[in-house]
Amino acid sequence: MISFNVTGSFKKTESFFKKASTPHILAVLNSCGQEGVDALSSATPIESGLAADSWSFKASGGRGKYRIVWLNNDVENGFPVAIMLQYGYGTGTGGYVQGKDYINPAMRPVFDRIADKVWKVVTSA
C-alpha cells in the first residue's frame, strides 16, 4: 500500500491557471489572425482577385476555450470561390476544373507561429 500525505495550499497552481486564462491568448490570436489573412490573400490564385481580397478572420475566446476562424466572403452562384479554387468544381458544360491546394501550405507556418506564441503565453504565466 502506498499513501501520500500533502500539506499546504494550491495557491501557486491556482495563480498559474488564472494568469493563463487572461486575455493574452486572445491578443495572440488576433495578431496571428491577420497573419493568416495576409498569407491566404497572397496564396490565393491571382486570376481571382476578388477572392484574394475577400479574406477576413474572427478570434474569440474565454473560459479556457479559444477559437480563430478565417472567412472568405467571395461567393458565386451560392458557392464560396475559395472552396472552388481549393477543391475544384464542375463546369456548366460538363467539364471539371481541377482545384489547387493553396490554403494548407499558406497556413502551415501561421499555425506553427500560433502554437509557439500561445505556448509562450501559457508557460510564462
Secondary structure, 3 states (H helix, E strand, C coil): CCCCCCCCCCHHHHHHHHHHCCCHHHHHHHHHHHHHHHHHHHHCCCCCHHHHCCEEEEEEEECCEEEEEEEECCEECCEEHHHHHHHEEECCCCCEEECCCCHHHHHHHHHHHHHHHHHHHHHCC
